[in-house]
């Protein structure tokens, strides 16, 4: 293992309430990795697409008392920062987010078993769901996965084949898995049907979360769908799977940014 594999490029590490998907409302240690290979139109984290010279590390859980450290970050340093966050009984799991965490798969193979042993916390991966080869590398160290299916009409990304492979890997590994679909005023219902068919072909017990896009300042073309569309689309998706939930980015409404 070379030294490069023992370092990661981070945006930040902090403690907060999860605002999206299956784990909404739970307290998590968030490790936000830098770099993303996607360019979704609605992305509210474009600052994660590249590596900043420094990353922000919270010193006290939830206090936002950040200290800047240079990138890239050595594995022992990240373990130390997570351990300081891990106050007894406070957190439900560790969330790997980004950017795209799986771009750091070689680092995660080394990091995840150590952080699990150190904290005893489950590992939750938030991902674009488009890198099945990298997922296969870290599957043994994950407990749950929240994967996006990128609708081309909303994101301008197209990864149907990779999404199918990705979801099947999660299912075959018996991981707790859910699928998130960002919906907007531009959503094509035919793409929703394709997504429903993709999930149902794997397992209709997998939950789908429809997440209305959060409008971005100075981007008037990014609009949430009308309420009647959301109801219609939820009904459409329930033709394919049993659980379809509509949940916006709740962390933004309570200031957990």
Short mmCIF file of the C-alpha atoms (twelve columns), coordinates in Angstrom:
data_MODEL
# 
_entry.id   MODEL 
# 
loop_
_atom_site.group_PDB 
_atom_site.id 
_atom_site.type_symbol 
_atom_site.label_atom_id 
_atom_site.label_alt_id 
_atom_site.label_comp_id 
_atom_site.label_asym_id 
_atom_site.label_seq_id 
_atom_site.Cartn_x 
_atom_site.Cartn_y 
_atom_site.Cartn_z 
_atom_site.pdbx_PDB_model_num 
ATOM 1   C CA . UNK A 1   0.000   0.000  0.000   1 
ATOM 2   C CA . UNK A 2   1.518   3.289  -1.049  1 
ATOM 3   C CA . UNK A 3   1.383   6.447  0.993   1 
ATOM 4   C CA . UNK A 4   -1.166  7.936  -1.428  1 
ATOM 5   C CA . UNK A 5   -3.694  5.302  -0.370  1 
ATOM 6   C CA . UNK A 6   -3.337  6.360  3.262   1 
ATOM 7   C CA . UNK A 7   -4.530  9.895  2.667   1 
ATOM 8   C CA . UNK A 8   -7.852  11.409 1.698   1 
ATOM 9   C CA . UNK A 9   -9.008  14.757 0.414   1 
ATOM 10  C CA . UNK A 10  -11.726 16.167 2.644   1 
ATOM 11  C CA . UNK A 11  -14.117 19.086 2.735   1 
ATOM 12  C CA . UNK A 12  -15.159 18.822 6.372   1 
ATOM 13  C CA . UNK A 13  -15.965 16.666 9.376   1 
ATOM 14  C CA . UNK A 14  -18.786 17.584 11.755  1 
ATOM 15  C CA . UNK A 15  -21.670 16.322 13.891  1 
ATOM 16  C CA . UNK A 16  -25.232 17.068 12.781  1 
ATOM 17  C CA . UNK A 17  -28.758 15.794 12.253  1 
ATOM 18  C CA . UNK A 18  -29.286 13.818 9.070   1 
ATOM 19  C CA . UNK A 19  -31.791 15.663 6.910   1 
ATOM 20  C CA . UNK A 20  -32.402 13.238 4.047   1 
ATOM 21  C CA . UNK A 21  -33.594 9.735  3.299   1 
ATOM 22  C CA . UNK A 22  -34.113 6.748  5.553   1 
ATOM 23  C CA . UNK A 23  -32.023 8.095  8.442   1 
ATOM 24  C CA . UNK A 24  -33.684 11.518 8.600   1 
ATOM 25  C CA . UNK A 25  -33.649 12.966 12.108  1 
ATOM 26  C CA . UNK A 26  -30.768 10.849 13.410  1 
ATOM 27  C CA . UNK A 27  -27.495 12.232 14.744  1 
ATOM 28  C CA . UNK A 28  -24.448 11.415 12.655  1 
ATOM 29  C CA . UNK A 29  -20.761 12.097 12.341  1 
ATOM 30  C CA . UNK A 30  -20.433 13.401 8.793   1 
ATOM 31  C CA . UNK A 31  -17.204 12.890 6.876   1 
ATOM 32  C CA . UNK A 32  -17.533 14.913 3.691   1 
ATOM 33  C CA . UNK A 33  -15.032 13.893 1.025   1 
ATOM 34  C CA . UNK A 34  -13.830 16.198 -1.726  1 
ATOM 35  C CA . UNK A 35  -14.052 15.548 -5.477  1 
ATOM 36  C CA . UNK A 36  -17.046 14.506 -7.567  1 
ATOM 37  C CA . UNK A 37  -17.080 13.165 -11.100 1 
ATOM 38  C CA . UNK A 38  -20.706 14.218 -11.679 1 
ATOM 39  C CA . UNK A 39  -22.050 17.670 -12.503 1 
ATOM 40  C CA . UNK A 40  -25.723 17.529 -11.544 1 
ATOM 41  C CA . UNK A 41  -27.591 20.707 -12.448 1 
ATOM 42  C CA . UNK A 42  -29.275 20.906 -9.036  1 
ATOM 43  C CA . UNK A 43  -26.140 20.280 -6.953  1 
ATOM 44  C CA . UNK A 44  -26.064 22.377 -3.796  1 
ATOM 45  C CA . UNK A 45  -22.517 21.250 -2.985  1 
ATOM 46  C CA . UNK A 46  -20.557 22.366 -6.025  1 
ATOM 47  C CA . UNK A 47  -17.776 23.420 -3.657  1 
ATOM 48  C CA . UNK A 48  -17.064 19.693 -3.206  1 
ATOM 49  C CA . UNK A 49  -16.293 19.058 -6.878  1 
ATOM 50  C CA . UNK A 50  -12.623 19.962 -6.430  1 
ATOM 51  C CA . UNK A 51  -10.140 19.618 -3.560  1 
ATOM 52  C CA . UNK A 52  -9.697  22.724 -1.403  1 
ATOM 53  C CA . UNK A 53  -6.255  23.428 0.073   1 
ATOM 54  C CA . UNK A 54  -7.668  22.920 3.569   1 
ATOM 55  C CA . UNK A 55  -10.524 21.027 5.219   1 
ATOM 56  C CA . UNK A 56  -12.703 22.097 8.165   1 
ATOM 57  C CA . UNK A 57  -12.698 19.851 11.240  1 
ATOM 58  C CA . UNK A 58  -15.224 20.449 14.018  1 
ATOM 59  C CA . UNK A 59  -13.634 20.257 17.444  1 
ATOM 60  C CA . UNK A 60  -16.758 19.822 19.600  1 
ATOM 61  C CA . UNK A 61  -19.827 17.907 18.313  1 
ATOM 62  C CA . UNK A 62  -22.443 20.347 17.024  1 
ATOM 63  C CA . UNK A 63  -20.613 23.526 18.112  1 
ATOM 64  C CA . UNK A 64  -19.302 24.467 14.640  1 
ATOM 65  C CA . UNK A 65  -15.940 25.348 16.180  1 
ATOM 66  C CA . UNK A 66  -14.051 24.452 13.018  1 
ATOM 67  C CA . UNK A 67  -10.287 24.385 12.661  1 
ATOM 68  C CA . UNK A 68  -8.667  24.253 9.225   1 
ATOM 69  C CA . UNK A 69  -6.161  21.532 8.385   1 
ATOM 70  C CA . UNK A 70  -4.235  21.041 5.139   1 
ATOM 71  C CA . UNK A 71  -5.302  18.541 2.473   1 
ATOM 72  C CA . UNK A 72  -4.733  15.691 1.912   1 
ATOM 73  C CA . UNK A 73  -5.424  14.173 5.338   1 
ATOM 74  C CA . UNK A 74  -3.509  11.210 6.739   1 
ATOM 75  C CA . UNK A 75  -5.535  8.231  7.945   1 
ATOM 76  C CA . UNK A 76  -4.357  8.448  11.601  1 
ATOM 77  C CA . UNK A 77  -5.398  12.100 11.761  1 
ATOM 78  C CA . UNK A 78  -8.901  11.329 10.504  1 
ATOM 79  C CA . UNK A 79  -9.266  8.504  13.024  1 
ATOM 80  C CA . UNK A 80  -8.235  10.875 15.785  1 
ATOM 81  C CA . UNK A 81  -10.758 13.527 14.729  1 
ATOM 82  C CA . UNK A 82  -13.594 10.999 14.555  1 
ATOM 83  C CA . UNK A 83  -12.703 9.622  17.979  1 
ATOM 84  C CA . UNK A 84  -12.944 13.120 19.481  1 
ATOM 85  C CA . UNK A 85  -16.414 13.548 17.951  1 
ATOM 86  C CA . UNK A 86  -17.643 10.184 19.207  1 
ATOM 87  C CA . UNK A 87  -19.093 11.122 22.583  1 
ATOM 88  C CA . UNK A 88  -20.813 8.147  24.308  1 
ATOM 89  C CA . UNK A 89  -24.359 7.537  23.065  1 
ATOM 90  C CA . UNK A 90  -24.545 10.706 20.978  1 
ATOM 91  C CA . UNK A 91  -24.329 9.438  17.401  1 
ATOM 92  C CA . UNK A 92  -26.280 6.789  15.520  1 
ATOM 93  C CA . UNK A 93  -23.742 6.237  12.764  1 
ATOM 94  C CA . UNK A 94  -20.941 7.637  10.635  1 
ATOM 95  C CA . UNK A 95  -22.029 9.137  7.324   1 
ATOM 96  C CA . UNK A 96  -19.659 9.071  4.358   1 
ATOM 97  C CA . UNK A 97  -20.732 11.847 2.025   1 
ATOM 98  C CA . UNK A 98  -19.270 14.220 -0.512  1 
ATOM 99  C CA . UNK A 99  -18.507 14.871 -3.284  1 
ATOM 100 C CA . UNK A 100 -18.434 11.200 -4.153  1 
ATOM 101 C CA . UNK A 101 -16.925 9.111  -1.320  1 
ATOM 102 C CA . UNK A 102 -16.269 6.119  -3.570  1 
ATOM 103 C CA . UNK A 103 -13.608 8.086  -5.430  1 
ATOM 104 C CA . UNK A 104 -11.630 7.392  -2.232  1 
ATOM 105 C CA . UNK A 105 -12.299 3.648  -2.244  1 
ATOM 106 C CA . UNK A 106 -8.660  2.645  -1.729  1 
ATOM 107 C CA . UNK A 107 -8.457  4.881  1.327   1 
ATOM 108 C CA . UNK A 108 -11.801 3.613  2.646   1 
ATOM 109 C CA . UNK A 109 -10.656 -0.014 2.472   1 
ATOM 110 C CA . UNK A 110 -7.994  0.887  5.050   1 
ATOM 111 C CA . UNK A 111 -10.000 3.435  7.028   1 
ATOM 112 C CA . UNK A 112 -13.411 1.817  7.509   1 
ATOM 113 C CA . UNK A 113 -12.472 -1.312 9.474   1 
ATOM 114 C CA . UNK A 114 -10.355 0.814  11.783  1 
ATOM 115 C CA . UNK A 115 -12.998 3.479  12.402  1 
ATOM 116 C CA . UNK A 116 -15.642 0.807  12.999  1 
ATOM 117 C CA . UNK A 117 -13.429 -0.861 15.617  1 
ATOM 118 C CA . UNK A 118 -12.609 2.493  17.167  1 
ATOM 119 C CA . UNK A 119 -16.164 3.822  17.488  1 
ATOM 120 C CA . UNK A 120 -18.493 0.829  17.291  1 
ATOM 121 C CA . UNK A 121 -20.722 2.942  15.034  1 
ATOM 122 C CA . UNK A 122 -22.429 1.646  11.859  1 
ATOM 123 C CA . UNK A 123 -21.122 2.991  8.562   1 
ATOM 124 C CA . UNK A 124 -23.575 4.679  6.199   1 
ATOM 125 C CA . UNK A 125 -22.608 5.579  2.619   1 
ATOM 126 C CA . UNK A 126 -24.270 8.419  0.710   1 
ATOM 127 C CA . UNK A 127 -23.424 8.051  -2.964  1 
ATOM 128 C CA . UNK A 128 -24.314 8.890  -6.533  1 
ATOM 129 C CA . UNK A 129 -24.752 5.159  -7.052  1 
ATOM 130 C CA . UNK A 130 -22.769 5.076  -10.276 1 
ATOM 131 C CA . UNK A 131 -19.452 3.438  -9.336  1 
ATOM 132 C CA . UNK A 132 -20.150 -0.284 -8.775  1 
ATOM 133 C CA . UNK A 133 -16.512 -1.360 -9.079  1 
ATOM 134 C CA . UNK A 134 -15.453 0.917  -6.232  1 
ATOM 135 C CA . UNK A 135 -18.497 -0.110 -4.207  1 
ATOM 136 C CA . UNK A 136 -17.411 -3.744 -4.436  1 
ATOM 137 C CA . UNK A 137 -14.127 -2.814 -2.759  1 
ATOM 138 C CA . UNK A 138 -15.765 -1.394 0.377   1 
ATOM 139 C CA . UNK A 139 -18.937 -3.516 0.665   1 
ATOM 140 C CA . UNK A 140 -17.629 -5.631 3.580   1 
ATOM 141 C CA . UNK A 141 -17.225 -2.507 5.709   1 
ATOM 142 C CA . UNK A 142 -20.631 -0.881 5.125   1 
ATOM 143 C CA . UNK A 143 -23.884 -1.230 7.063   1 
ATOM 144 C CA . UNK A 144 -26.236 0.878  4.942   1 
ATOM 145 C CA . UNK A 145 -26.308 2.711  1.631   1 
ATOM 146 C CA . UNK A 146 -28.373 5.599  0.341   1 
ATOM 147 C CA . UNK A 147 -27.888 5.738  -3.422  1 
ATOM 148 C CA . UNK A 148 -29.125 8.240  -5.948  1 
ATOM 149 C CA . UNK A 149 -30.638 7.327  -9.262  1 
ATOM 150 C CA . UNK A 150 -29.849 10.300 -11.450 1 
ATOM 151 C CA . UNK A 151 -32.779 11.292 -13.644 1 
ATOM 152 C CA . UNK A 152 -31.347 12.796 -16.863 1 
ATOM 153 C CA . UNK A 153 -34.163 15.356 -17.114 1 
ATOM 154 C CA . UNK A 154 -33.213 16.756 -13.706 1 
ATOM 155 C CA . UNK A 155 -29.484 16.151 -13.341 1 
ATOM 156 C CA . UNK A 156 -28.285 15.986 -16.979 1 
ATOM 157 C CA . UNK A 157 -26.496 12.766 -15.937 1 
ATOM 158 C CA . UNK A 158 -27.265 9.308  -17.351 1 
ATOM 159 C CA . UNK A 159 -26.050 6.185  -15.530 1 
ATOM 160 C CA . UNK A 160 -28.848 3.603  -15.772 1 
ATOM 161 C CA . UNK A 161 -26.611 0.578  -16.302 1 
ATOM 162 C CA . UNK A 162 -24.231 1.526  -13.503 1 
ATOM 163 C CA . UNK A 163 -27.178 2.190  -11.159 1 
ATOM 164 C CA . UNK A 164 -28.554 -1.296 -11.829 1 
ATOM 165 C CA . UNK A 165 -25.207 -2.969 -11.112 1 
ATOM 166 C CA . UNK A 166 -24.737 -0.833 -8.025  1 
ATOM 167 C CA . UNK A 167 -28.147 -1.620 -6.559  1 
ATOM 168 C CA . UNK A 168 -27.756 -5.336 -7.208  1 
ATOM 169 C CA . UNK A 169 -24.436 -5.359 -5.375  1 
ATOM 170 C CA . UNK A 170 -26.018 -3.675 -2.348  1 
ATOM 171 C CA . UNK A 171 -28.920 -6.114 -2.363  1 
ATOM 172 C CA . UNK A 172 -26.746 -9.193 -2.758  1 
ATOM 173 C CA . UNK A 173 -24.624 -8.042 0.194   1 
ATOM 174 C CA . UNK A 174 -27.770 -7.749 2.368   1 
ATOM 175 C CA . UNK A 175 -27.063 -4.103 3.107   1 
ATOM 176 C CA . UNK A 176 -29.823 -1.817 4.308   1 
ATOM 177 C CA . UNK A 177 -30.370 0.136  1.097   1 
ATOM 178 C CA . UNK A 178 -32.675 2.866  -0.122  1 
ATOM 179 C CA . UNK A 179 -32.890 4.840  -3.357  1 
ATOM 180 C CA . UNK A 180 -33.213 8.606  -3.604  1 
ATOM 181 C CA . UNK A 181 -34.603 10.434 -6.647  1 
ATOM 182 C CA . UNK A 182 -34.251 14.198 -6.924  1 
ATOM 183 C CA . UNK A 183 -37.368 15.579 -8.582  1 
ATOM 184 C CA . UNK A 184 -37.913 19.043 -10.019 1 
ATOM 185 C CA . UNK A 185 -40.276 20.951 -12.267 1 
ATOM 186 C CA . UNK A 186 -38.330 19.428 -15.187 1 
ATOM 187 C CA . UNK A 187 -38.814 15.778 -14.184 1 
ATOM 188 C CA . UNK A 188 -39.784 13.425 -16.996 1 
ATOM 189 C CA . UNK A 189 -42.323 10.882 -15.642 1 
ATOM 190 C CA . UNK A 190 -41.063 8.271  -18.112 1 
ATOM 191 C CA . UNK A 191 -37.707 8.403  -16.339 1 
ATOM 192 C CA . UNK A 192 -39.477 7.859  -13.021 1 
ATOM 193 C CA . UNK A 193 -41.016 4.734  -14.492 1 
ATOM 194 C CA . UNK A 194 -37.601 3.516  -15.641 1 
ATOM 195 C CA . UNK A 195 -36.260 4.092  -12.135 1 
ATOM 196 C CA . UNK A 196 -39.206 2.236  -10.610 1 
ATOM 197 C CA . UNK A 197 -38.666 -0.705 -12.941 1 
ATOM 198 C CA . UNK A 198 -34.954 -0.751 -12.123 1 
ATOM 199 C CA . UNK A 199 -35.576 -0.902 -8.367  1 
ATOM 200 C CA . UNK A 200 -38.424 -3.419 -8.624  1 
ATOM 201 C CA . UNK A 201 -36.274 -5.709 -10.779 1 
ATOM 202 C CA . UNK A 202 -33.813 -5.864 -7.889  1 
ATOM 203 C CA . UNK A 203 -36.310 -6.004 -4.997  1 
ATOM 204 C CA . UNK A 204 -39.686 -4.222 -4.648  1 
ATOM 205 C CA . UNK A 205 -39.085 -4.073 -0.891  1 
ATOM 206 C CA . UNK A 206 -36.420 -1.399 -1.422  1 
ATOM 207 C CA . UNK A 207 -37.728 2.020  -0.385  1 
ATOM 208 C CA . UNK A 208 -37.691 4.962  -2.781  1 
ATOM 209 C CA . UNK A 209 -37.417 8.523  -1.507  1 
ATOM 210 C CA . UNK A 210 -38.596 11.337 -3.738  1 
ATOM 211 C CA . UNK A 211 -36.722 14.491 -2.766  1 
ATOM 212 C CA . UNK A 212 -38.019 17.751 -4.255  1 
ATOM 213 C CA . UNK A 213 -35.078 19.825 -5.369  1 
ATOM 214 C CA . UNK A 214 -34.077 22.729 -3.159  1 
ATOM 215 C CA . UNK A 215 -34.009 25.903 -5.288  1 
ATOM 216 C CA . UNK A 216 -30.552 27.433 -5.621  1 
ATOM 217 C CA . UNK A 217 -30.050 31.182 -5.370  1 
ATOM 218 C CA . UNK A 218 -29.474 32.902 -8.720  1 
ATOM 219 C CA . UNK A 219 -30.510 29.776 -10.650 1 
ATOM 220 C CA . UNK A 220 -34.106 30.423 -11.627 1 
ATOM 221 C CA . UNK A 221 -34.313 27.293 -13.778 1 
ATOM 222 C CA . UNK A 222 -34.023 24.983 -10.740 1 
ATOM 223 C CA . UNK A 223 -37.529 24.812 -9.308  1 
ATOM 224 C CA . UNK A 224 -39.298 22.319 -7.063  1 
ATOM 225 C CA . UNK A 225 -42.200 20.474 -8.698  1 
ATOM 226 C CA . UNK A 226 -45.791 21.603 -8.026  1 
ATOM 227 C CA . UNK A 227 -47.500 19.725 -5.158  1 
ATOM 228 C CA . UNK A 228 -49.986 17.989 -7.457  1 
ATOM 229 C CA . UNK A 229 -47.119 16.614 -9.540  1 
ATOM 230 C CA . UNK A 230 -45.442 15.238 -6.417  1 
ATOM 231 C CA . UNK A 231 -48.608 13.390 -5.432  1 
ATOM 232 C CA . UNK A 232 -49.037 12.054 -8.953  1 
ATOM 233 C CA . UNK A 233 -45.430 10.867 -9.123  1 
ATOM 234 C CA . UNK A 234 -45.602 9.206  -5.734  1 
ATOM 235 C CA . UNK A 235 -48.599 7.239  -6.936  1 
ATOM 236 C CA . UNK A 236 -46.752 6.327  -10.113 1 
ATOM 237 C CA . UNK A 237 -43.756 5.003  -8.186  1 
ATOM 238 C CA . UNK A 238 -45.951 2.953  -5.854  1 
ATOM 239 C CA . UNK A 239 -46.869 0.830  -8.852  1 
ATOM 240 C CA . UNK A 240 -43.342 -0.580 -8.640  1 
ATOM 241 C CA . UNK A 241 -42.324 -0.656 -4.967  1 
ATOM 242 C CA . UNK A 242 -44.166 -0.736 -1.652  1 
ATOM 243 C CA . UNK A 243 -42.574 2.246  0.105   1 
ATOM 244 C CA . UNK A 244 -42.351 5.628  -1.626  1 
ATOM 245 C CA . UNK A 245 -41.745 8.566  0.684   1 
ATOM 246 C CA . UNK A 246 -41.537 12.267 -0.115  1 
ATOM 247 C CA . UNK A 247 -38.991 14.048 2.068   1 
ATOM 248 C CA . UNK A 248 -37.299 17.383 1.257   1 
ATOM 249 C CA . UNK A 249 -33.919 18.426 2.638   1 
ATOM 250 C CA . UNK A 250 -35.156 18.814 6.211   1 
ATOM 251 C CA . UNK A 251 -31.763 19.796 7.611   1 
ATOM 252 C CA . UNK A 252 -31.992 23.087 5.748   1 
ATOM 253 C CA . UNK A 253 -35.283 23.987 7.426   1 
ATOM 254 C CA . UNK A 254 -33.741 23.579 10.884  1 
ATOM 255 C CA . UNK A 255 -30.422 25.242 10.096  1 
ATOM 256 C CA . UNK A 256 -28.315 22.065 10.132  1 
ATOM 257 C CA . UNK A 257 -26.243 23.038 7.107   1 
# 
